[in-house]
Structures are given as C-alpha cells and as structure tokens.
Amino acid sequence: MKIAIIGAGNLGISIAKGILKNSIASSLYLTKRHVDSLEAFNVEEFVVITKDNKLAIENSDVVIFAVQPNHLEAIFIENKPFFKDKHILISTVTGFSIQNITEILGSSNGVVRAMPNTAIAVGKSMTCISTMDGEHTKLKSAVKIFSVLGQVLVIPEHLMQAATVVCASGIAFWMRMIRASTQAAIQLGFDAKEAQQLAMYTAEGAAHLLIATGNHPEEEIDKVTTPKGCTIEGLNEMEHQGLSSSVIKGMMASYHKIDGIKDMP
C-alpha cells in the first residue's frame, strides 16, 4: 500500500509511526512546509520526506490529510488536478465535513473522514471513521488501515464532531487525569517516577477491566468500595468537588469550540 501523509505535524507523525511500526505501507511520503522536524524518518528506506504535495499524491494510493483546518481548502484546490479515481482521500481535519470537501473537489468519490488520536503511534488509537453512502470499497480500505493501528468504529458523519472530542481531545483529558493522580501520589509520599508509574498503569488496568469484562464502570467501582471505606470516601469527595460535572462541561466546551474552528485564522 502506497501512503502519503499531507501535513506531518503531531498527529501526522503519530500516524506515520504507527504505519511504520506495523509495516502496512510499501512506500510512505511525508510532507510538511518545514521538514527539519522529520529528519528522524530519513533512516527508513521507503520513506520520502518532501515539501512537494504533488509528488506525494502522485506516488500514493492513500492520501491522509492531517493539516490545520484553515490550510485544508487551499491544499485541496492546489492539488485537485492530481487526484485520480485510484485515490482514497482520508481527512483527519477537524470541522471539515465530507460535504465541505465535495464542494471543493466536485465529487465525494474516495473521500473518507477519520478521527484517530495520537495513541496511533503505539497501535492504541480509538479511530472513528465515516464516509458517504455507497463508498463501501473506500470505507473498507480505510478501516483496514486504521484497524492495524488500534480500534475502529464506523459512525454516521453527524457524530464525527462528538467523536473528535471523546477520542482525539480525549487523549489530553485522560493525560490530565493521570497527571492529577500522579501529583496526588507524590503528595502521599512517592517520588515522581514511581507516582507516574502507579497512576498510568492503574489507569491502564481500569480500561482493560472494562474491555475484558464488558461491564459498566459502576459495576467495577462496586467491587472496590466497601461500607464506610476509604474508596467511597474519596469518590464522594471528588464528586462533591465536581469531578464528573467538570469532565462533562469540559467536553461540551470542546464540542462547541469546533463549530468555529474551520474559520479561525
């Protein structure tokens, strides 16, 4: 599979690392206006680092767009002549619907929206994918790529904005919660390295419990809490301080921010 990533910033680099780690590309083109930050990829013989989007597109079958929202339209317009029927165009760009892309390109053929997160670099992304009705071949190809790089859920496009918050922004939200747990562990007496180890592997264990059992989080919480115990004391204090409310309000704020993100300078 010949893949190009247009806009190898933080997300683009994470996708590239996942692709390389899982050996799913016969060639990989990475483009960026300033390529100095991509020097680490030069050791891979089938990776091409370039500023030339045209070169990358013409030599690839799958083109993944990971640019800033305010750059996407110009890139589509500039490179429109180079898109062929063979291409699968995958946009990871926040706030750009397939309809928006169709209006620029004149066709929805081959256009897929995907919302991975940066855990794709280690094969643990939760990626949501959507496409226009009838694009089954292109959709299957996109699912095949991202399934190697983590979990995939095919969703209606109207849920893509919500998926952006839950999955893509969600990585940052979970990182902040792990950091808070780390800080608490330090205050309780552990050194910084031990504290982070305790926090991140406990978070990993909690997620794996739900994945393995299929249980609701409250079912697993009930197994840890005992009458008048320390766990319920801590949980209740967190809720009194607005833990669940703050998380929900924060995610809703991110959701509404997306409405105007495409038009930001």
Secondary structure as GFF3:
##gff-version 3
##sequence-region A 1 265
A	DSSP	beta_strand	2	6	.	.	.	ID=ss1
A	DSSP	alpha_helix	10	21	.	.	.	ID=ss2
A	DSSP	beta_strand	27	31	.	.	.	ID=ss3
A	DSSP	three_ten_helix	35	43	.	.	.	ID=ss4
A	DSSP	beta_strand	47	50	.	.	.	ID=ss5
A	DSSP	alpha_helix	53	58	.	.	.	ID=ss6
A	DSSP	beta_strand	62	65	.	.	.	ID=ss7
A	DSSP	alpha_helix	69	79	.	.	.	ID=ss8
A	DSSP	three_ten_helix	80	82	.	.	.	ID=ss9
A	DSSP	beta_strand	88	91	.	.	.	ID=ss10
A	DSSP	alpha_helix	98	105	.	.	.	ID=ss11
A	DSSP	beta_strand	111	115	.	.	.	ID=ss12
A	DSSP	three_ten_helix	118	122	.	.	.	ID=ss13
A	DSSP	beta_strand	125	131	.	.	.	ID=ss14
A	DSSP	alpha_helix	136	147	.	.	.	ID=ss15
A	DSSP	beta_strand	150	154	.	.	.	ID=ss16
A	DSSP	three_ten_helix	157	159	.	.	.	ID=ss17
A	DSSP	alpha_helix	160	163	.	.	.	ID=ss18
A	DSSP	pi_helix	164	169	.	.	.	ID=ss19
A	DSSP	alpha_helix	170	187	.	.	.	ID=ss20
A	DSSP	alpha_helix	192	213	.	.	.	ID=ss21
A	DSSP	alpha_helix	217	224	.	.	.	ID=ss22
A	DSSP	alpha_helix	230	240	.	.	.	ID=ss23
A	DSSP	alpha_helix	243	257	.	.	.	ID=ss24
A	DSSP	three_ten_helix	258	263	.	.	.	ID=ss25
###
